[in-house]
Amino acid sequence: FTTSANLASPPYPTSLGNVQVMINGVAAQIEYVYPDQIAVIVPPAVTGPYVQVQVVSAGASSNTVWELLNQTTPGVFSQTENGLGDVLALDANLNRISSANPAQPSQTVALFLTGLGAVTPASGFLSGVSGVDVPANTITATIGGVSAAVSYPSLSPVGTGLYQIAVTVPAGVSGS
């Protein structure tokens, strides 16, 4: 259960497809509802460290479950939907980094992440303008166990809670 406070305000509805998610009794904004997955935004008024989550569908309430509410829970997107395997990284020409197109030392690649926490300015809104809403926390990266320079950490304009960062492959790391 990955959450970040102050990530968005309406226009996301608190009910979608006759589904509502309550977190500590407060209706969460819903980004999407699938038969087996719901993406919600934890309301800024909700505090932790533990929260109660309940799904209401067609008027029927699920059991209430306790979840840990983290300020940050970083997750890097992978090239596969299951989150396993190689990281989703793009070169300057927006080509995927792969074994056929390995990243090289001194090359800067774009990575996509979620769960980096609150943004600055802490307006509670997603501006949708890349580079404006930056993580309030310091972002660091390593590649092959070697510290890598991080630049341009910001919310991506294409998805709620989706961050993009640029990482420069450090010297001494073989292409991969």
PyRosetta script that sets phi, psi and omega in degrees:
from pyrosetta import init, pose_from_sequence

init()
pose = pose_from_sequence("FTTSANLASPPYPTSLGNVQVMINGVAAQIEYVYPDQIAVIVPPAVTGPYVQVQVVSAGASSNTVWELLNQTTPGVFSQTENGLGDVLALDANLNRISSANPAQPSQTVALFLTGLGAVTPASGFLSGVSGVDVPANTITATIGGVSAAVSYPSLSPVGTGLYQIAVTVPAGVSGS")
pose.set_psi(1, 101.2)
pose.set_omega(1, -177.3)
pose.set_phi(2, -101.3)
pose.set_psi(2, 131.7)
pose.set_omega(2, -179.0)
pose.set_phi(3, -137.6)
pose.set_psi(3, 159.3)
pose.set_omega(3, 172.4)
pose.set_phi(4, -145.8)
pose.set_psi(4, 133.4)
pose.set_omega(4, -179.7)
pose.set_phi(5, -81.1)
pose.set_psi(5, 154.2)
pose.set_omega(5, 173.5)
pose.set_phi(6, 58.9)
pose.set_psi(6, 38.7)
pose.set_omega(6, 179.8)
pose.set_phi(7, -91.8)
pose.set_psi(7, -25.2)
pose.set_omega(7, -177.0)
pose.set_phi(8, -160.7)
pose.set_psi(8, 160.8)
pose.set_omega(8, 172.6)
pose.set_phi(9, -129.9)
pose.set_psi(9, 171.4)
pose.set_omega(9, 179.5)
pose.set_phi(10, -45.7)
pose.set_psi(10, 139.9)
pose.set_omega(10, 54.4)
pose.set_phi(11, -100.7)
pose.set_psi(11, 0.3)
pose.set_omega(11, -179.6)
pose.set_phi(12, -65.9)
pose.set_psi(12, 132.5)
pose.set_omega(12, -178.8)
pose.set_phi(13, -76.5)
pose.set_psi(13, 160.5)
pose.set_omega(13, 174.9)
pose.set_phi(14, -96.5)
pose.set_psi(14, 0.3)
pose.set_omega(14, 174.1)
pose.set_phi(15, -143.7)
pose.set_psi(15, 131.9)
pose.set_omega(15, -177.9)
pose.set_phi(16, -146.3)
pose.set_psi(16, 127.3)
pose.set_omega(16, -179.5)
pose.set_phi(17, 59.8)
pose.set_psi(17, 34.6)
pose.set_omega(17, -179.5)
pose.set_phi(18, 65.6)
pose.set_psi(18, 24.6)
pose.set_omega(18, 178.8)
pose.set_phi(19, -119.5)
pose.set_psi(19, 140.5)
pose.set_omega(19, 176.5)
pose.set_phi(20, -137.7)
pose.set_psi(20, 144.3)
pose.set_omega(20, 176.6)
pose.set_phi(21, -119.8)
pose.set_psi(21, 125.2)
pose.set_omega(21, 179.7)
pose.set_phi(22, -105.4)
pose.set_psi(22, 130.0)
pose.set_omega(22, 176.6)
pose.set_phi(23, -122.5)
pose.set_psi(23, 115.1)
pose.set_omega(23, -173.0)
pose.set_phi(24, 52.5)
pose.set_psi(24, 36.1)
pose.set_omega(24, 177.6)
pose.set_phi(25, 80.8)
pose.set_psi(25, 2.4)
pose.set_omega(25, -179.8)
pose.set_phi(26, -107.4)
pose.set_psi(26, 131.7)
pose.set_omega(26, 179.8)
pose.set_phi(27, -67.7)
pose.set_psi(27, 126.8)
pose.set_omega(27, 178.8)
pose.set_phi(28, -86.8)
pose.set_psi(28, 149.9)
pose.set_omega(28, 173.6)
pose.set_phi(29, -74.5)
pose.set_psi(29, 137.6)
pose.set_omega(29, -175.8)
pose.set_phi(30, -109.0)
pose.set_psi(30, 126.4)
pose.set_omega(30, 176.2)
pose.set_phi(31, -86.2)
pose.set_psi(31, -44.4)
pose.set_omega(31, 175.8)
pose.set_phi(32, -156.2)
pose.set_psi(32, 159.9)
pose.set_omega(32, 177.1)
pose.set_phi(33, -131.8)
pose.set_psi(33, 123.5)
pose.set_omega(33, 172.9)
pose.set_phi(34, -117.3)
pose.set_psi(34, 166.3)
pose.set_omega(34, 179.4)
pose.set_phi(35, -57.8)
pose.set_psi(35, -28.8)
pose.set_omega(35, -177.6)
pose.set_phi(36, -122.6)
pose.set_psi(36, 11.8)
pose.set_omega(36, -177.5)
pose.set_phi(37, -158.8)
pose.set_psi(37, 141.0)
pose.set_omega(37, 176.4)
pose.set_phi(38, -131.5)
pose.set_psi(38, 133.1)
pose.set_omega(38, 176.0)
pose.set_phi(39, -108.2)
pose.set_psi(39, 120.8)
pose.set_omega(39, -179.5)
pose.set_phi(40, -128.0)
pose.set_psi(40, 163.7)
pose.set_omega(40, 176.5)
pose.set_phi(41, -111.3)
pose.set_psi(41, 122.5)
pose.set_omega(41, -178.7)
pose.set_phi(42, -65.8)
pose.set_psi(42, 126.8)
pose.set_omega(42, -179.8)
pose.set_phi(43, -60.5)
pose.set_psi(43, 139.2)
pose.set_omega(43, -179.3)
pose.set_phi(44, -56.2)
pose.set_psi(44, -27.6)
pose.set_omega(44, -178.4)
pose.set_phi(45, -74.0)
pose.set_psi(45, -13.5)
pose.set_omega(45, -178.1)
pose.set_phi(46, -79.9)
pose.set_psi(46, 131.2)
pose.set_omega(46, 177.8)
pose.set_phi(47, -122.2)
pose.set_psi(47, 161.3)
pose.set_omega(47, -176.5)
pose.set_phi(48, -117.3)
pose.set_psi(48, -157.7)
pose.set_omega(48, 23.5)
pose.set_phi(49, -85.0)
pose.set_psi(49, -15.5)
pose.set_omega(49, 177.1)
pose.set_phi(50, -118.9)
pose.set_psi(50, 145.7)
pose.set_omega(50, 179.5)
pose.set_phi(51, -131.3)
pose.set_psi(51, 157.4)
pose.set_omega(51, 174.6)
pose.set_phi(52, -100.2)
pose.set_psi(52, 130.7)
pose.set_omega(52, -178.2)
pose.set_phi(53, -121.3)
pose.set_psi(53, 133.4)
pose.set_omega(53, 178.4)
pose.set_phi(54, -142.0)
pose.set_psi(54, 136.9)
pose.set_omega(54, 177.6)
pose.set_phi(55, -102.7)
pose.set_psi(55, 134.0)
pose.set_omega(55, 175.7)
pose.set_phi(56, -115.6)
pose.set_psi(56, 121.1)
pose.set_omega(56, -179.1)
pose.set_phi(57, -128.5)
pose.set_psi(57, 122.8)
pose.set_omega(57, -179.4)
pose.set_phi(58, 52.2)
pose.set_psi(58, 37.7)
pose.set_omega(58, 177.2)
pose.set_phi(59, 84.4)
pose.set_psi(59, -8.9)
pose.set_omega(59, 179.3)
pose.set_phi(60, -97.3)
pose.set_psi(60, 130.6)
pose.set_omega(60, -177.8)
pose.set_phi(61, -94.9)
pose.set_psi(61, 138.7)
pose.set_omega(61, 174.3)
pose.set_phi(62, -76.6)
pose.set_psi(62, 175.3)
pose.set_omega(62, 170.7)
pose.set_phi(63, -66.8)
pose.set_psi(63, 158.8)
pose.set_omega(63, 177.6)
pose.set_phi(64, -92.7)
pose.set_psi(64, 130.8)
pose.set_omega(64, 178.3)
pose.set_phi(65, -117.7)
pose.set_psi(65, 149.1)
pose.set_omega(65, 176.6)
pose.set_phi(66, -93.6)
pose.set_psi(66, 135.1)
pose.set_omega(66, 178.1)
pose.set_phi(67, -133.2)
pose.set_psi(67, 150.1)
pose.set_omega(67, 175.0)
pose.set_phi(68, -77.5)
pose.set_psi(68, 131.1)
pose.set_omega(68, 178.6)
pose.set_phi(69, -102.2)
pose.set_psi(69, 104.2)
pose.set_omega(69, -180.0)
pose.set_phi(70, -91.9)
pose.set_psi(70, 145.6)
pose.set_omega(70, 172.4)
pose.set_phi(71, -72.7)
pose.set_psi(71, -33.2)
pose.set_omega(71, 174.7)
pose.set_phi(72, -143.4)
pose.set_psi(72, 143.5)
pose.set_omega(72, 171.6)
pose.set_phi(73, -149.0)
pose.set_psi(73, 80.4)
pose.set_omega(73, -174.3)
pose.set_phi(74, -61.5)
pose.set_psi(74, 140.6)
pose.set_omega(74, 175.6)
pose.set_phi(75, -143.0)
pose.set_psi(75, 127.5)
pose.set_omega(75, 179.3)
pose.set_phi(76, -95.9)
pose.set_psi(76, 134.1)
pose.set_omega(76, 179.2)
pose.set_phi(77, -71.5)
pose.set_psi(77, 140.4)
pose.set_omega(77, 178.7)
pose.set_phi(78, -103.3)
pose.set_psi(78, 171.6)
pose.set_omega(78, 179.8)
pose.set_phi(79, -74.6)
pose.set_psi(79, -14.7)
pose.set_omega(79, 177.9)
pose.set_phi(80, -112.0)
pose.set_psi(80, 152.7)
pose.set_omega(80, -177.3)
pose.set_phi(81, -67.5)
pose.set_psi(81, -19.1)
pose.set_omega(81, -177.5)
pose.set_phi(82, -84.8)
pose.set_psi(82, -0.1)
pose.set_omega(82, 177.9)
pose.set_phi(83, 80.4)
pose.set_psi(83, 6.5)
pose.set_omega(83, -180.0)
pose.set_phi(84, -104.2)
pose.set_psi(84, 157.4)
pose.set_omega(84, 175.2)
pose.set_phi(85, 92.0)
pose.set_psi(85, -157.3)
pose.set_omega(85, -173.8)
pose.set_phi(86, -68.4)
pose.set_psi(86, 148.2)
pose.set_omega(86, 177.9)
pose.set_phi(87, -67.2)
pose.set_psi(87, 147.4)
pose.set_omega(87, 174.1)
pose.set_phi(88, -81.5)
pose.set_psi(88, 107.2)
pose.set_omega(88, 180.0)
pose.set_phi(89, -130.3)
pose.set_psi(89, 142.7)
pose.set_omega(89, -179.7)
pose.set_phi(90, -121.4)
pose.set_psi(90, 144.0)
pose.set_omega(90, 175.4)
pose.set_phi(91, -85.2)
pose.set_psi(91, -176.5)
pose.set_omega(91, -176.8)
pose.set_phi(92, -62.2)
pose.set_psi(92, -22.4)
pose.set_omega(92, 178.4)
pose.set_phi(93, -96.4)
pose.set_psi(93, 12.4)
pose.set_omega(93, 179.3)
pose.set_phi(94, 66.8)
pose.set_psi(94, 24.5)
pose.set_omega(94, 173.5)
pose.set_phi(95, -89.4)
pose.set_psi(95, 143.1)
pose.set_omega(95, 177.7)
pose.set_phi(96, -66.6)
pose.set_psi(96, 137.5)
pose.set_omega(96, 171.0)
pose.set_phi(97, -77.1)
pose.set_psi(97, 129.6)
pose.set_omega(97, -177.2)
pose.set_phi(98, -154.8)
pose.set_psi(98, -178.4)
pose.set_omega(98, 177.1)
pose.set_phi(99, -64.2)
pose.set_psi(99, -28.7)
pose.set_omega(99, 177.1)
pose.set_phi(100, -80.9)
pose.set_psi(100, -19.7)
pose.set_omega(100, -179.9)
pose.set_phi(101, -138.6)
pose.set_psi(101, 69.4)
pose.set_omega(101, -174.9)
pose.set_phi(102, -73.0)
pose.set_psi(102, 148.7)
pose.set_omega(102, 174.1)
pose.set_phi(103, -73.4)
pose.set_psi(103, 146.5)
pose.set_omega(103, -177.9)
pose.set_phi(104, -116.6)
pose.set_psi(104, 156.4)
pose.set_omega(104, 176.1)
pose.set_phi(105, -53.1)
pose.set_psi(105, 140.3)
pose.set_omega(105, -178.3)
pose.set_phi(106, 76.4)
pose.set_psi(106, -4.1)
pose.set_omega(106, 177.0)
pose.set_phi(107, -82.0)
pose.set_psi(107, 139.4)
pose.set_omega(107, 176.8)
pose.set_phi(108, -99.9)
pose.set_psi(108, 131.5)
pose.set_omega(108, -179.8)
pose.set_phi(109, -123.6)
pose.set_psi(109, 154.4)
pose.set_omega(109, 177.8)
pose.set_phi(110, -97.3)
pose.set_psi(110, 134.0)
pose.set_omega(110, 176.5)
pose.set_phi(111, -120.0)
pose.set_psi(111, 153.9)
pose.set_omega(111, 179.3)
pose.set_phi(112, -121.5)
pose.set_psi(112, 133.0)
pose.set_omega(112, -173.6)
pose.set_phi(113, -137.8)
pose.set_psi(113, 168.5)
pose.set_omega(113, 171.7)
pose.set_phi(114, -139.3)
pose.set_psi(114, 166.3)
pose.set_omega(114, 174.2)
pose.set_phi(115, 76.9)
pose.set_psi(115, 26.3)
pose.set_omega(115, -179.6)
pose.set_phi(116, -87.0)
pose.set_psi(116, -2.2)
pose.set_omega(116, 174.1)
pose.set_phi(117, 93.9)
pose.set_psi(117, -159.9)
pose.set_omega(117, -175.4)
pose.set_phi(118, -63.0)
pose.set_psi(118, 157.2)
pose.set_omega(118, 178.8)
pose.set_phi(119, -114.9)
pose.set_psi(119, 162.2)
pose.set_omega(119, 176.0)
pose.set_phi(120, -118.9)
pose.set_psi(120, 130.9)
pose.set_omega(120, 2.4)
pose.set_phi(121, -72.4)
pose.set_psi(121, 148.1)
pose.set_omega(121, -176.8)
pose.set_phi(122, -82.6)
pose.set_psi(122, 61.0)
pose.set_omega(122, -177.3)
pose.set_phi(123, -81.1)
pose.set_psi(123, -17.8)
pose.set_omega(123, -175.4)
pose.set_phi(124, 84.6)
pose.set_psi(124, 5.8)
pose.set_omega(124, -179.0)
pose.set_phi(125, -121.1)
pose.set_psi(125, 148.5)
pose.set_omega(125, 168.6)
pose.set_phi(126, -93.0)
pose.set_psi(126, 117.7)
pose.set_omega(126, -178.0)
pose.set_phi(127, -72.5)
pose.set_psi(127, -26.1)
pose.set_omega(127, -174.9)
pose.set_phi(128, 76.3)
pose.set_psi(128, 4.5)
pose.set_omega(128, 178.5)
pose.set_phi(129, -107.3)
pose.set_psi(129, 111.9)
pose.set_omega(129, -177.8)
pose.set_phi(130, -58.4)
pose.set_psi(130, 137.2)
pose.set_omega(130, 178.8)
pose.set_phi(131, 92.0)
pose.set_psi(131, -11.3)
pose.set_omega(131, -178.8)
pose.set_phi(132, -88.9)
pose.set_psi(132, -49.6)
pose.set_omega(132, -179.9)
pose.set_phi(133, -93.8)
pose.set_psi(133, 103.8)
pose.set_omega(133, -177.4)
pose.set_phi(134, -107.6)
pose.set_psi(134, 151.3)
pose.set_omega(134, 179.4)
pose.set_phi(135, -58.7)
pose.set_psi(135, 137.9)
pose.set_omega(135, 177.6)
pose.set_phi(136, -74.5)
pose.set_psi(136, -19.9)
pose.set_omega(136, -179.4)
pose.set_phi(137, -93.3)
pose.set_psi(137, 154.8)
pose.set_omega(137, 175.8)
pose.set_phi(138, -73.0)
pose.set_psi(138, 133.1)
pose.set_omega(138, -178.6)
pose.set_phi(139, -107.7)
pose.set_psi(139, 127.7)
pose.set_omega(139, 176.5)
pose.set_phi(140, -127.0)
pose.set_psi(140, 161.0)
pose.set_omega(140, 179.5)
pose.set_phi(141, -146.5)
pose.set_psi(141, 152.0)
pose.set_omega(141, 170.8)
pose.set_phi(142, -130.3)
pose.set_psi(142, 146.6)
pose.set_omega(142, 175.4)
pose.set_phi(143, -128.2)
pose.set_psi(143, 121.3)
pose.set_omega(143, -178.0)
pose.set_phi(144, 60.1)
pose.set_psi(144, 30.0)
pose.set_omega(144, 179.8)
pose.set_phi(145, 81.4)
pose.set_psi(145, 2.1)
pose.set_omega(145, -179.2)
pose.set_phi(146, -107.4)
pose.set_psi(146, 134.9)
pose.set_omega(146, 179.1)
pose.set_phi(147, -59.9)
pose.set_psi(147, 134.5)
pose.set_omega(147, -179.2)
pose.set_phi(148, -119.7)
pose.set_psi(148, 142.2)
pose.set_omega(148, 178.4)
pose.set_phi(149, -68.7)
pose.set_psi(149, 133.3)
pose.set_omega(149, 178.5)
pose.set_phi(150, -113.7)
pose.set_psi(150, 133.0)
pose.set_omega(150, 175.7)
pose.set_phi(151, -138.4)
pose.set_psi(151, 163.0)
pose.set_omega(151, 174.6)
pose.set_phi(152, 56.3)
pose.set_psi(152, 44.6)
pose.set_omega(152, 174.6)
pose.set_phi(153, -76.4)
pose.set_psi(153, 125.1)
pose.set_omega(153, 179.2)
pose.set_phi(154, -161.3)
pose.set_psi(154, 165.4)
pose.set_omega(154, 172.7)
pose.set_phi(155, -70.2)
pose.set_psi(155, 139.9)
pose.set_omega(155, 177.3)
pose.set_phi(156, -82.0)
pose.set_psi(156, 144.9)
pose.set_omega(156, 179.0)
pose.set_phi(157, -75.5)
pose.set_psi(157, -0.7)
pose.set_omega(157, -173.6)
pose.set_phi(158, -103.3)
pose.set_psi(158, -0.1)
pose.set_omega(158, 179.8)
pose.set_phi(159, -168.9)
pose.set_psi(159, 145.3)
pose.set_omega(159, 178.8)
pose.set_phi(160, -64.8)
pose.set_psi(160, 128.6)
pose.set_omega(160, 178.1)
pose.set_phi(161, 70.4)
pose.set_psi(161, 11.3)
pose.set_omega(161, 178.0)
pose.set_phi(162, -94.1)
pose.set_psi(162, 119.8)
pose.set_omega(162, 178.7)
pose.set_phi(163, -104.0)
pose.set_psi(163, 153.4)
pose.set_omega(163, 172.4)
pose.set_phi(164, -128.8)
pose.set_psi(164, 140.2)
pose.set_omega(164, 176.5)
pose.set_phi(165, -135.8)
pose.set_psi(165, 156.3)
pose.set_omega(165, 173.3)
pose.set_phi(166, -107.5)
pose.set_psi(166, 131.5)
pose.set_omega(166, -179.1)
pose.set_phi(167, -126.0)
pose.set_psi(167, 131.4)
pose.set_omega(167, 177.8)
pose.set_phi(168, -96.0)
pose.set_psi(168, 126.3)
pose.set_omega(168, -179.6)
pose.set_phi(169, -66.3)
pose.set_psi(169, 123.9)
pose.set_omega(169, -177.7)
pose.set_phi(170, -73.9)
pose.set_psi(170, 155.8)
pose.set_omega(170, 175.7)
pose.set_phi(171, -62.4)
pose.set_psi(171, 148.6)
pose.set_omega(171, 177.8)
pose.set_phi(172, 89.9)
pose.set_psi(172, -2.8)
pose.set_omega(172, 177.5)
pose.set_phi(173, -104.3)
pose.set_psi(173, 124.3)
pose.set_omega(173, -179.7)
pose.set_phi(174, -70.7)
pose.set_psi(174, 150.9)
pose.set_omega(174, -178.6)
pose.set_phi(175, -57.3)
pose.set_psi(175, 133.3)
pose.set_omega(175, 177.3)
pose.set_phi(176, -161.8)
pose.dump_pdb("model.pdb")
